[in-house]
C-alpha cells in the first residue's frame, strides 16, 4: 500500500475552519474524504468504501485539496455539458426557428433539423446527436 502525501499544518487549519460550515451537495462528501484521512487516519480504501466512491476519486480529491486548499472542496461539480456543440443560449436560439414553424402547423423532421444544425456548425454530425 502506498503512503499518502502529507497534509501541511496550514491546510489542516484551513480544513478545520471549513468543518464548522454548512455544505451544499457534494461539498460534505469532499470534506469527509479529507477529514476521515486526517482525523481518523483511514486508508484510501476505507474512505472509498465509506463514501461509496472509487479509490481513484478519493486520491484525486485529496491531492486536489493538498494543491488548492478548501476551494478544491467547494469548486467544481459532478457532470456537465462536456461534449455540447453549442451553449444553452445558442441551442435555444437555434431551435426557436423550428418552434415557430411547428406553431404554424408545419411538419418538423429530424433530418431537416440535422441539416440546419450541420450548416450552423459547419461539420457533419451523427443523427443521434440531434
LOGU-35367 format. One line per field, with one value per atom (N, C-alpha, C, O, CB): residue number from 1; x, y, z; residue in one letter; atom name. Coordinates in nm, 3 decimals, padded with zeros to 5 digits. Glycine has a CB too. Layout:
BEGIN
nr: (NUM	...)
x: (X	...)
y: (Y	...)
z: (Z	...)
rest: (a	...)
atom: (CA	...)
END
This chain:
BEGIN
nr: (1	1	1	1	1	2	2	2	2	2	3	3	3	3	3	4	4	4	4	4	5	5	5	5	5	6	6	6	6	6	7	7	7	7	7	8	8	8	8	8	9	9	9	9	9	10	10	10	10	10	11	11	11	11	11	12	12	12	12	12	13	13	13	13	13	14	14	14	14	14	15	15	15	15	15	16	16	16	16	16	17	17	17	17	17	18	18	18	18	18	19	19	19	19	19	20	20	20	20	20	21	21	21	21	21	22	22	22	22	22	23	23	23	23	23	24	24	24	24	24	25	25	25	25	25	26	26	26	26	26	27	27	27	27	27	28	28	28	28	28	29	29	29	29	29	30	30	30	30	30	31	31	31	31	31	32	32	32	32	32	33	33	33	33	33	34	34	34	34	34	35	35	35	35	35	36	36	36	36	36	37	37	37	37	37	38	38	38	38	38	39	39	39	39	39	40	40	40	40	40	41	41	41	41	41	42	42	42	42	42	43	43	43	43	43	44	44	44	44	44	45	45	45	45	45	46	46	46	46	46	47	47	47	47	47	48	48	48	48	48	49	49	49	49	49	50	50	50	50	50	51	51	51	51	51	52	52	52	52	52	53	53	53	53	53	54	54	54	54	54	55	55	55	55	55	56	56	56	56	56	57	57	57	57	57	58	58	58	58	58	59	59	59	59	59	60	60	60	60	60	61	61	61	61	61	62	62	62	62	62	63	63	63	63	63	64	64	64	64	64	65	65	65	65	65	66	66	66	66	66	67	67	67	67	67	68	68	68	68	68	69	69	69	69	69	70	70	70	70	70	71	71	71	71	71	72	72	72	72	72	73	73	73	73	73	74	74	74	74	74	75	75	75	75	75	76	76	76	76	76	77	77	77	77	77	78	78	78	78	78	79	79	79	79	79	80	80	80	80	80	81	81	81	81	81	82	82	82	82	82	83	83	83	83	83	84	84	84	84	84	85	85	85	85	85	86	86	86	86	86	87	87	87	87	87	88	88	88	88	88	89	89	89	89	89	90	90	90	90	90	91	91	91	91	91	92	92	92	92	92	93	93	93	93	93	94	94	94	94	94	95	95	95	95	95	96	96	96	96	96	97	97	97	97	97	98	98	98	98	98	99	99	99	99	99	100	100	100	100	100	101	101	101	101	101	102	102	102	102	102	103	103	103	103	103	104	104	104	104	104	105	105	105	105	105	106	106	106	106	106	107	107	107	107	107	108	108	108	108	108	109	109	109	109	109	110	110	110	110	110	111	111	111	111	111	112	112	112	112	112	113	113	113	113	113	114	114	114	114	114	115	115	115	115	115	116	116	116	116	116	117	117	117	117	117	118	118	118	118	118	119	119	119	119	119	120	120	120	120	120	121	121	121	121	121	122	122	122	122	122	123	123	123	123	123	124	124	124	124	124	125	125	125	125	125	126	126	126	126	126	127	127	127	127	127	128	128	128	128	128	129	129	129	129	129	130	130	130	130	130)
x: (00.085	00.000	00.089	00.186	-00.096	00.056	00.140	00.106	-00.008	00.125	00.206	00.187	00.121	00.155	00.322	00.026	-00.041	00.050	00.139	-00.168	00.028	00.103	00.067	-00.051	00.074	00.164	00.134	00.056	00.072	00.264	-00.028	-00.106	-00.043	-00.020	-00.258	-00.014	00.055	-00.034	-00.156	00.101	00.028	-00.046	-00.137	-00.247	00.052	-00.091	-00.172	-00.300	-00.409	-00.090	-00.287	-00.403	-00.496	-00.618	-00.358	-00.438	-00.519	-00.601	-00.719	-00.429	-00.540	-00.612	-00.724	-00.834	-00.515	-00.696	-00.797	-00.913	-01.030	-00.734	-00.880	-00.982	-01.066	-01.188	-00.916	-01.004	-01.074	-01.174	-01.285	-00.974	-01.136	-01.229	-01.345	-01.460	-01.156	-01.314	-01.416	-01.517	-01.635	-01.350	-01.472	-01.558	-01.677	-01.781	-01.476	-01.661	-01.764	-01.875	-01.972	-01.701	-01.863	-01.963	-02.070	-02.059	-01.896	-02.173	-02.274	-02.244	-02.203	-02.423	-02.265	-02.226	-02.344	-02.427	-02.118	-02.350	-02.448	-02.388	-02.267	-02.495	-02.471	-02.432	-02.311	-02.303	-02.407	-02.218	-02.103	-01.995	-01.900	-02.043	-02.007	-01.904	-01.883	-01.769	-01.940	-01.990	-01.978	-01.900	-01.815	-02.116	-01.930	-01.857	-01.710	-01.622	-01.921	-01.683	-01.544	-01.473	-01.358	-01.536	-01.544	-01.486	-01.453	-01.344	-01.583	-01.550	-01.528	-01.411	-01.337	-01.654	-01.395	-01.284	-01.150	-01.059	-01.286	-01.138	-01.013	-01.014	-00.916	-00.996	-01.125	-01.134	-01.112	-01.043	-01.270	-01.169	-01.153	-01.007	-00.963	-01.239	-00.934	-00.791	-00.712	-00.630	-00.735	-00.739	-00.662	-00.696	-00.607	-00.685	-00.825	-00.868	-00.874	-00.839	-01.002	-00.919	-00.938	-00.827	-00.819	-01.071	-00.742	-00.631	-00.675	-00.603	-00.552	-00.792	-00.841	-00.762	-00.714	-00.991	-00.749	-00.679	-00.769	-00.889	-00.635	-00.707	-00.782	-00.891	-01.003	-00.688	-00.859	-00.956	-01.075	-01.190	-00.889	-01.046	-01.152	-01.242	-01.364	-01.092	-01.182	-01.261	-01.348	-01.465	-01.168	-01.292	-01.369	-01.489	-01.599	-01.279	-01.467	-01.576	-01.681	-01.801	-01.521	-01.638	-01.729	-01.815	-01.936	-01.650	-01.753	-01.826	-01.894	-01.978	-01.732	-01.857	-01.913	-01.850	-01.914	-02.062	-01.729	-01.656	-01.550	-01.518	-01.592	-01.496	-01.384	-01.257	-01.246	-01.373	-01.162	-01.035	-00.965	-00.909	-00.942	-00.968	-00.903	-00.969	-00.901	-00.904	-01.099	-01.169	-01.123	-01.105	-01.322	-01.102	-01.052	-00.913	-00.886	-01.047	-00.827	-00.689	-00.689	-00.617	-00.605	-00.770	-00.776	-00.826	-00.769	-00.868	-00.929	-00.985	-00.883	-00.867	-01.113	-00.813	-00.713	-00.596	-00.548	-00.662	-00.551	-00.439	-00.480	-00.401	-00.392	-00.602	-00.652	-00.659	-00.627	-00.791	-00.702	-00.707	-00.567	-00.547	-00.775	-00.472	-00.334	-00.279	-00.205	-00.244	-00.315	-00.264	-00.337	-00.273	-00.276	-00.472	-00.550	-00.617	-00.661	-00.654	-00.625	-00.689	-00.840	-00.891	-00.658	-00.912	-01.056	-01.133	-01.240	-01.106	-01.082	-01.155	-01.170	-01.261	-01.081	-01.084	-01.098	-01.223	-01.275	-00.973	-01.269	-01.387	-01.515	-01.622	-01.379	-01.506	-01.626	-01.646	-01.759	-01.622	-01.538	-01.548	-01.563	-01.527	-01.426	-01.617	-01.634	-01.765	-01.826	-01.519	-01.805	-01.929	-01.918	-01.823	-02.047	-02.016	-02.020	-02.094	-02.205	-02.088	-02.035	-02.101	-02.094	-02.011	-02.244	-02.181	-02.184	-02.204	-02.222	-02.059	-02.200	-02.217	-02.080	-02.043	-02.298	-02.004	-01.867	-01.853	-01.749	-01.798	-01.956	-01.946	-02.049	-02.082	-01.962	-02.100	-02.202	-02.140	-02.024	-02.270	-02.219	-02.174	-02.202	-02.138	-02.239	-02.298	-02.335	-02.368	-02.393	-02.456	-02.366	-02.410	-02.562	-02.628	-02.366	-02.616	-02.761	-02.833	-02.938	-02.798	-02.776	-02.836	-02.837	-02.936	-02.762	-02.724	-02.716	-02.816	-02.880	-02.575	-02.830	-02.926	-03.069	-03.147	-02.915	-03.099	-03.234	-03.263	-03.372	-03.248	-03.167	-03.183	-03.197	-03.281	-03.063	-03.117	-03.122	-03.258	-03.317	-03.010	-03.305	-03.431	-03.554	-03.662	-03.443	-03.541	-03.657	-03.714	-03.835	-03.619	-03.629	-03.679	-03.771	-03.867	-03.562	-03.742	-03.826	-03.953	-04.057	-03.747	-03.944	-04.061	-04.166	-04.285	-04.021	-04.120	-04.211	-04.278	-04.398	-04.136	-04.199	-04.254	-04.356	-04.459	-04.141	-04.329	-04.421	-04.552	-04.659	-04.357	-04.543	-04.664	-04.753	-04.874	-04.626	-04.690	-04.765	-04.826	-04.896	-04.674	-04.798	-04.855	-04.767	-04.808	-04.983	-04.644	-04.551	-04.503	-04.493	-04.432	-04.472	-04.420	-04.270	-04.197	-04.454	-04.225	-04.081	-04.024	-04.080	-04.056	-03.913	-03.846	-03.705	-03.645	-03.845	-03.654	-03.518	-03.417	-03.317	-03.486	-03.443	-03.347	-03.335	-03.226	-03.390	-03.446	-03.440	-03.360	-03.278	-03.582	-03.386	-03.313	-03.165	-03.078	-03.371	-03.136	-02.996	-02.924	-02.810	-02.992	-02.988	-02.927	-02.897	-02.789	-03.018	-02.993	-02.974	-02.863	-02.785	-03.105	-02.858	-02.755	-02.617	-02.521	-02.783	-02.606	-02.476	-02.433	-02.315	-02.485	-02.530	-02.497	-02.448	-02.351	-02.618	-02.514	-02.479	-02.341	-02.262	-02.584	-02.312	-02.185	-02.071	-01.954	-02.200	-02.106	-02.002	-01.934	-01.821	-01.899	-02.003	-01.947	-02.060	-02.172	-01.848	-02.028	-02.125	-02.140	-02.043	-02.083	-02.263	-02.289	-02.375	-02.446	-02.358	-02.368	-02.446	-02.591	-02.620	-02.390	-02.682	-02.825	-02.864	-02.951	-02.905	-02.799	-02.833	-02.796	-02.849	-02.762	-02.706	-02.667	-02.782	-02.799	-02.544	-02.863	-02.975	-03.077	-03.181	-03.038)
y: (-00.117	00.000	00.124	00.132	00.000	00.220	00.339	00.436	00.443	00.407	00.510	00.608	00.733	00.779	00.643	00.789	00.910	01.031	01.037	00.935	01.126	01.251	01.329	01.338	01.335	01.384	01.454	01.584	01.651	01.485	01.617	01.741	01.837	01.803	01.716	01.958	02.057	02.105	02.090	02.175	02.164	02.220	02.334	02.351	02.270	02.410	02.520	02.466	02.520	02.602	02.362	02.301	02.238	02.241	02.195	02.180	02.120	02.226	02.203	02.045	02.341	02.451	02.502	02.531	02.567	02.513	02.557	02.458	02.497	02.573	02.330	02.225	02.229	02.210	02.087	02.253	02.259	02.375	02.361	02.273	02.490	02.603	02.569	02.603	02.729	02.503	02.466	02.369	02.370	02.404	02.285	02.184	02.246	02.183	02.101	02.368	02.433	02.496	02.548	02.539	02.491	02.548	02.446	02.328	02.601	02.492	02.403	02.392	02.489	02.456	02.273	02.250	02.206	02.126	02.145	02.259	02.208	02.093	02.088	02.321	02.002	01.898	01.815	01.760	01.959	01.809	01.721	01.775	01.703	01.696	01.898	01.956	01.873	01.856	02.098	01.823	01.746	01.617	01.579	01.714	01.549	01.426	01.455	01.379	01.353	01.563	01.600	01.631	01.591	01.723	01.702	01.732	01.602	01.586	01.817	01.509	01.382	01.305	01.238	01.296	01.314	01.247	01.289	01.206	01.277	01.414	01.465	01.440	01.393	01.616	01.474	01.466	01.324	01.304	01.518	01.226	01.088	01.043	00.959	00.995	01.099	01.067	01.138	01.077	01.107	01.268	01.348	01.314	01.288	01.496	01.315	01.300	01.154	01.121	01.364	01.067	00.927	00.835	00.719	00.877	00.885	00.805	00.690	00.591	00.751	00.702	00.593	00.588	00.689	00.612	00.467	00.449	00.492	00.512	00.301	00.507	00.543	00.442	00.479	00.556	00.314	00.207	00.218	00.203	00.070	00.244	00.255	00.375	00.366	00.265	00.487	00.607	00.582	00.621	00.728	00.517	00.486	00.399	00.420	00.417	00.301	00.212	00.288	00.266	00.095	00.377	00.454	00.549	00.559	00.534	00.617	00.716	00.656	00.721	00.826	00.534	00.473	00.529	00.531	00.492	00.575	00.632	00.534	00.438	00.766	00.557	00.479	00.529	00.647	00.489	00.441	00.475	00.590	00.679	00.352	00.589	00.697	00.832	00.935	00.665	00.834	00.959	01.014	01.134	00.938	00.924	00.966	01.027	01.134	00.846	00.959	01.009	01.144	01.235	00.908	01.155	01.280	01.394	01.504	01.265	01.370	01.473	01.515	01.635	01.422	01.421	01.453	01.530	01.627	01.326	01.488	01.556	01.698	01.792	01.476	01.713	01.844	01.936	02.054	01.831	01.882	01.961	02.004	02.119	01.882	01.914	01.946	02.057	02.144	01.821	02.054	02.153	02.287	02.392	02.099	02.284	02.408	02.452	02.567	02.391	02.367	02.405	02.386	02.305	02.548	02.460	02.444	02.470	02.412	02.536	02.555	02.582	02.454	02.445	02.691	02.355	02.227	02.152	02.067	02.141	02.183	02.117	02.187	02.125	02.112	02.314	02.390	02.411	02.424	02.522	02.416	02.442	02.313	02.205	02.520	02.328	02.211	02.142	02.160	02.114	02.064	01.992	01.857	01.829	02.072	01.778	01.646	01.655	01.707	01.545	01.605	01.602	01.735	01.819	01.561	01.753	01.878	01.857	01.744	01.956	01.964	01.961	01.956	02.048	02.083	01.852	01.844	01.824	01.858	01.732	01.771	01.744	01.822	01.784	01.596	01.928	02.005	02.076	02.114	02.107	02.092	02.157	02.307	02.383	02.093	02.347	02.488	02.515	02.423	02.525	02.642	02.678	02.663	02.650	02.824	02.665	02.655	02.769	02.749	02.655	02.889	03.005	02.987	03.017	03.133	02.937	02.912	02.806	02.819	02.871	02.701	02.596	02.652	02.622	02.480	02.733	02.791	02.878	02.870	02.874	02.959	03.047	02.963	02.994	03.144	02.859	02.771	02.701	02.695	02.668	02.648	02.572	02.660	02.612	02.487	02.789	02.879	02.886	02.902	03.019	02.874	02.878	02.760	02.773	02.878	02.646	02.527	02.534	02.480	02.400	02.600	02.618	02.702	02.672	02.684	02.807	02.893	02.814	02.827	03.014	02.732	02.652	02.552	02.528	02.578	02.494	02.400	02.465	02.406	02.335	02.587	02.660	02.692	02.704	02.789	02.706	02.736	02.611	02.618	02.804	02.495	02.370	02.294	02.193	02.397	02.342	02.271	02.143	02.135	02.360	02.045	01.918	01.931	01.970	01.798	01.898	01.902	01.762	01.667	01.962	01.749	01.619	01.635	01.742	01.564	01.527	01.528	01.556	01.623	01.394	01.505	01.527	01.675	01.723	01.448	01.750	01.894	01.965	02.051	01.954	01.927	01.988	01.952	02.037	01.941	01.828	01.782	01.863	01.906	01.631	01.883	01.960	02.103	02.156	01.962	02.165	02.302	02.309	02.404	02.357	02.209	02.206	02.188	02.254	02.092	02.101	02.083	02.211	02.245	01.968	02.282	02.411	02.510	02.583	02.467	02.513	02.606	02.577	02.668	02.601	02.446	02.407	02.398	02.407	02.275	02.382	02.370	02.234	02.222	02.475	02.132	01.996	01.895	01.927	01.974	01.773	01.664	01.614	01.609	01.549	01.577	01.519	01.395	01.381	01.622	01.306	01.184	01.215	01.307	01.079	01.139	01.161	01.154	01.228	01.059	01.066	01.051	01.176	01.197	00.928	01.258	01.382	01.481	01.558	01.445	01.478	01.570	01.535	01.600	01.567)
z: (00.000	00.000	00.000	00.076	00.122	-00.086	-00.092	00.020	00.065	-00.228	00.063	00.171	00.116	00.007	00.237	00.191	00.144	00.152	00.238	00.225	00.064	00.065	00.191	00.225	-00.063	00.261	00.387	00.365	00.263	00.461	00.461	00.458	00.557	00.673	00.492	00.509	00.592	00.706	00.701	00.506	00.808	00.922	00.876	00.929	01.031	00.779	00.725	00.660	00.682	00.623	00.581	00.516	00.620	00.606	00.413	00.726	00.832	00.905	00.934	00.931	00.933	01.000	00.910	00.957	01.036	00.782	00.685	00.681	00.674	00.544	00.684	00.683	00.811	00.805	00.668	00.922	01.049	01.052	01.103	01.164	00.996	00.987	00.894	00.922	00.936	00.785	00.688	00.747	00.710	00.564	00.839	00.902	00.975	00.988	01.001	01.021	01.101	01.016	01.071	01.189	00.883	00.793	00.757	00.791	00.667	00.688	00.631	00.482	00.419	00.657	00.427	00.288	00.202	00.244	00.283	00.081	-00.016	-00.096	-00.118	-00.110	-00.140	-00.235	-00.197	-00.088	-00.364	-00.289	-00.275	-00.182	-00.150	-00.410	-00.139	-00.054	00.073	00.117	-00.017	00.131	00.254	00.230	00.311	00.311	00.119	00.090	00.061	00.103	-00.028	-00.010	-00.036	00.096	00.117	-00.131	00.184	00.315	00.389	00.442	00.399	00.391	00.461	00.401	00.474	00.456	00.272	00.205	00.265	00.279	00.055	00.299	00.360	00.510	00.567	00.330	00.574	00.720	00.772	00.872	00.766	00.706	00.750	00.744	00.822	00.666	00.651	00.642	00.753	00.821	00.504	00.769	00.864	01.008	01.089	00.838	01.042	01.180	01.224	01.338	01.198	01.136	01.174	01.125	01.166	01.122	01.038	00.987	00.897	00.884	01.101	00.836	00.750	00.620	00.570	00.719	00.569	00.442	00.327	00.343	00.425	00.212	00.091	00.062	00.028	-00.029	00.076	00.052	00.149	00.108	00.067	00.276	00.376	00.349	00.363	00.515	00.310	00.281	00.158	00.156	00.258	00.057	-00.064	-00.030	-00.081	-00.168	00.054	00.095	00.175	00.157	00.178	00.263	00.347	00.264	00.287	00.450	00.169	00.089	-00.033	-00.096	00.046	-00.068	-00.187	-00.314	-00.419	-00.191	-00.305	-00.418	-00.465	-00.395	-00.380	-00.583	-00.633	-00.565	-00.531	-00.789	-00.547	-00.480	-00.553	-00.489	-00.475	-00.685	-00.760	-00.736	-00.738	-00.909	-00.715	-00.685	-00.550	-00.534	-00.685	-00.454	-00.323	-00.338	-00.285	-00.224	-00.410	-00.428	-00.500	-00.460	-00.508	-00.605	-00.680	-00.591	-00.594	-00.803	-00.512	-00.425	-00.320	-00.295	-00.356	-00.261	-00.159	-00.219	-00.160	-00.091	-00.335	-00.400	-00.440	-00.428	-00.523	-00.489	-00.527	-00.405	-00.414	-00.594	-00.289	-00.166	-00.123	-00.083	-00.054	-00.131	-00.092	-00.180	-00.133	-00.100	-00.307	-00.401	-00.390	-00.390	-00.542	-00.381	-00.390	-00.261	-00.253	-00.492	-00.161	-00.036	-00.040	-00.119	-00.004	00.045	00.062	-00.068	-00.088	00.171	-00.154	-00.279	-00.362	-00.444	-00.362	-00.341	-00.410	-00.362	-00.434	-00.389	-00.242	-00.188	-00.230	-00.233	-00.036	-00.264	-00.297	-00.446	-00.492	-00.229	-00.522	-00.665	-00.742	-00.695	-00.714	-00.860	-00.945	-00.915	-00.810	-00.926	-01.010	-00.995	-01.063	-01.136	-01.051	-01.038	-01.096	-01.229	-01.235	-01.001	-01.333	-01.463	-01.534	-01.502	-01.447	-01.630	-01.703	-01.851	-01.897	-01.679	-01.923	-02.068	-02.133	-02.208	-02.118	-02.107	-02.153	-02.304	-02.360	-02.082	-02.369	-02.512	-02.592	-02.705	-02.537	-02.538	-02.608	-02.728	-02.726	-02.513	-02.831	-02.953	-02.952	-03.023	-03.074	-02.870	-02.856	-02.710	-02.632	-02.949	-02.675	-02.540	-02.534	-02.637	-02.502	-02.414	-02.399	-02.470	-02.531	-02.251	-02.463	-02.528	-02.680	-02.746	-02.490	-02.735	-02.879	-02.922	-03.027	-02.919	-02.842	-02.873	-02.874	-02.964	-02.770	-02.774	-02.764	-02.886	-02.945	-02.635	-02.924	-03.040	-03.167	-03.252	-03.053	-03.181	-03.299	-03.310	-03.418	-03.294	-03.199	-03.201	-03.213	-03.249	-03.077	-03.184	-03.191	-03.332	-03.349	-03.144	-03.432	-03.570	-03.599	-03.675	-03.669	-03.540	-03.561	-03.476	-03.514	-03.527	-03.364	-03.280	-03.353	-03.349	-03.145	-03.418	-03.494	-03.607	-03.629	-03.551	-03.677	-03.786	-03.733	-03.797	-03.861	-03.617	-03.556	-03.515	-03.529	-03.436	-03.466	-03.426	-03.546	-03.533	-03.354	-03.663	-03.785	-03.847	-03.947	-03.887	-03.786	-03.836	-03.932	-03.988	-03.901	-03.952	-04.039	-03.972	-03.850	-04.077	-04.054	-04.001	-03.982	-04.073	-04.097	-03.862	-03.831	-03.841	-03.785	-03.690	-03.911	-03.918	-03.865	-03.872	-04.065	-03.813	-03.758	-03.868	-03.845	-03.689	-03.988	-04.098	-04.132	-04.162	-04.223	-04.127	-04.152	-04.042	-04.071	-04.160	-03.919	-03.807	-03.817	-03.794	-03.670	-03.852	-03.866	-03.973	-03.953	-03.900	-04.088	-04.196	-04.152	-04.178	-04.320	-04.085	-04.038	-03.933	-03.930	-03.980	-03.849	-03.744	-03.806	-03.764	-03.644	-03.905	-03.973	-04.043	-04.043	-04.075	-04.104	-04.167	-04.063	-04.086	-04.241	-03.950	-03.843	-03.785	-03.761	-03.731	-03.764	-03.703	-03.804	-03.767	-03.634	-03.930	-04.033	-04.035	-04.083	-04.012	-03.985	-03.987	-03.982	-03.942	-03.869	-04.023	-04.022	-03.879	-03.803	-04.117	-03.843	-03.711	-03.728	-03.827	-03.617	-03.632	-03.636	-03.603	-03.526	-03.537	-03.661	-03.642	-03.494	-03.450	-03.723	-03.419	-03.276	-03.195	-03.086	-03.218	-03.247	-03.179	-03.178	-03.083	-03.248	-03.285	-03.295	-03.190	-03.180	-03.435)
rest: (x	x	x	x	x	x	x	x	x	x	x	x	x	x	x	x	x	x	x	x	x	x	x	x	x	x	x	x	x	x	x	x	x	x	x	x	x	x	x	x	x	x	x	x	x	x	x	x	x	x	x	x	x	x	x	x	x	x	x	x	x	x	x	x	x	x	x	x	x	x	x	x	x	x	x	x	x	x	x	x	x	x	x	x	x	x	x	x	x	x	x	x	x	x	x	x	x	x	x	x	x	x	x	x	x	x	x	x	x	x	x	x	x	x	x	x	x	x	x	x	x	x	x	x	x	x	x	x	x	x	x	x	x	x	x	x	x	x	x	x	x	x	x	x	x	x	x	x	x	x	x	x	x	x	x	x	x	x	x	x	x	x	x	x	x	x	x	x	x	x	x	x	x	x	x	x	x	x	x	x	x	x	x	x	x	x	x	x	x	x	x	x	x	x	x	x	x	x	x	x	x	x	x	x	x	x	x	x	x	x	x	x	x	x	x	x	x	x	x	x	x	x	x	x	x	x	x	x	x	x	x	x	x	x	x	x	x	x	x	x	x	x	x	x	x	x	x	x	x	x	x	x	x	x	x	x	x	x	x	x	x	x	x	x	x	x	x	x	x	x	x	x	x	x	x	x	x	x	x	x	x	x	x	x	x	x	x	x	x	x	x	x	x	x	x	x	x	x	x	x	x	x	x	x	x	x	x	x	x	x	x	x	x	x	x	x	x	x	x	x	x	x	x	x	x	x	x	x	x	x	x	x	x	x	x	x	x	x	x	x	x	x	x	x	x	x	x	x	x	x	x	x	x	x	x	x	x	x	x	x	x	x	x	x	x	x	x	x	x	x	x	x	x	x	x	x	x	x	x	x	x	x	x	x	x	x	x	x	x	x	x	x	x	x	x	x	x	x	x	x	x	x	x	x	x	x	x	x	x	x	x	x	x	x	x	x	x	x	x	x	x	x	x	x	x	x	x	x	x	x	x	x	x	x	x	x	x	x	x	x	x	x	x	x	x	x	x	x	x	x	x	x	x	x	x	x	x	x	x	x	x	x	x	x	x	x	x	x	x	x	x	x	x	x	x	x	x	x	x	x	x	x	x	x	x	x	x	x	x	x	x	x	x	x	x	x	x	x	x	x	x	x	x	x	x	x	x	x	x	x	x	x	x	x	x	x	x	x	x	x	x	x	x	x	x	x	x	x	x	x	x	x	x	x	x	x	x	x	x	x	x	x	x	x	x	x	x	x	x	x	x	x	x	x	x	x	x	x	x	x	x	x	x	x	x	x	x	x	x	x	x	x	x	x	x	x	x	x	x	x	x	x	x	x	x	x	x	x	x	x	x	x	x	x	x	x	x	x	x	x	x	x	x	x	x	x	x	x	x	x	x	x	x	x	x	x	x	x	x	x	x	x	x	x	x	x	x	x	x	x	x	x	x	x	x	x	x	x	x	x	x	x	x	x	x	x	x	x	x	x)
atom: (N	CA	C	O	CB	N	CA	C	O	CB	N	CA	C	O	CB	N	CA	C	O	CB	N	CA	C	O	CB	N	CA	C	O	CB	N	CA	C	O	CB	N	CA	C	O	CB	N	CA	C	O	CB	N	CA	C	O	CB	N	CA	C	O	CB	N	CA	C	O	CB	N	CA	C	O	CB	N	CA	C	O	CB	N	CA	C	O	CB	N	CA	C	O	CB	N	CA	C	O	CB	N	CA	C	O	CB	N	CA	C	O	CB	N	CA	C	O	CB	N	CA	C	O	CB	N	CA	C	O	CB	N	CA	C	O	CB	N	CA	C	O	CB	N	CA	C	O	CB	N	CA	C	O	CB	N	CA	C	O	CB	N	CA	C	O	CB	N	CA	C	O	CB	N	CA	C	O	CB	N	CA	C	O	CB	N	CA	C	O	CB	N	CA	C	O	CB	N	CA	C	O	CB	N	CA	C	O	CB	N	CA	C	O	CB	N	CA	C	O	CB	N	CA	C	O	CB	N	CA	C	O	CB	N	CA	C	O	CB	N	CA	C	O	CB	N	CA	C	O	CB	N	CA	C	O	CB	N	CA	C	O	CB	N	CA	C	O	CB	N	CA	C	O	CB	N	CA	C	O	CB	N	CA	C	O	CB	N	CA	C	O	CB	N	CA	C	O	CB	N	CA	C	O	CB	N	CA	C	O	CB	N	CA	C	O	CB	N	CA	C	O	CB	N	CA	C	O	CB	N	CA	C	O	CB	N	CA	C	O	CB	N	CA	C	O	CB	N	CA	C	O	CB	N	CA	C	O	CB	N	CA	C	O	CB	N	CA	C	O	CB	N	CA	C	O	CB	N	CA	C	O	CB	N	CA	C	O	CB	N	CA	C	O	CB	N	CA	C	O	CB	N	CA	C	O	CB	N	CA	C	O	CB	N	CA	C	O	CB	N	CA	C	O	CB	N	CA	C	O	CB	N	CA	C	O	CB	N	CA	C	O	CB	N	CA	C	O	CB	N	CA	C	O	CB	N	CA	C	O	CB	N	CA	C	O	CB	N	CA	C	O	CB	N	CA	C	O	CB	N	CA	C	O	CB	N	CA	C	O	CB	N	CA	C	O	CB	N	CA	C	O	CB	N	CA	C	O	CB	N	CA	C	O	CB	N	CA	C	O	CB	N	CA	C	O	CB	N	CA	C	O	CB	N	CA	C	O	CB	N	CA	C	O	CB	N	CA	C	O	CB	N	CA	C	O	CB	N	CA	C	O	CB	N	CA	C	O	CB	N	CA	C	O	CB	N	CA	C	O	CB	N	CA	C	O	CB	N	CA	C	O	CB	N	CA	C	O	CB	N	CA	C	O	CB	N	CA	C	O	CB	N	CA	C	O	CB	N	CA	C	O	CB	N	CA	C	O	CB	N	CA	C	O	CB	N	CA	C	O	CB	N	CA	C	O	CB	N	CA	C	O	CB	N	CA	C	O	CB	N	CA	C	O	CB	N	CA	C	O	CB	N	CA	C	O	CB	N	CA	C	O	CB	N	CA	C	O	CB	N	CA	C	O	CB	N	CA	C	O	CB	N	CA	C	O	CB	N	CA	C	O	CB	N	CA	C	O	CB	N	CA	C	O	CB	N	CA	C	O	CB	N	CA	C	O	CB	N	CA	C	O	CB	N	CA	C	O	CB	N	CA	C	O	CB	N	CA	C	O	CB	N	CA	C	O	CB	N	CA	C	O	CB	N	CA	C	O	CB)
END
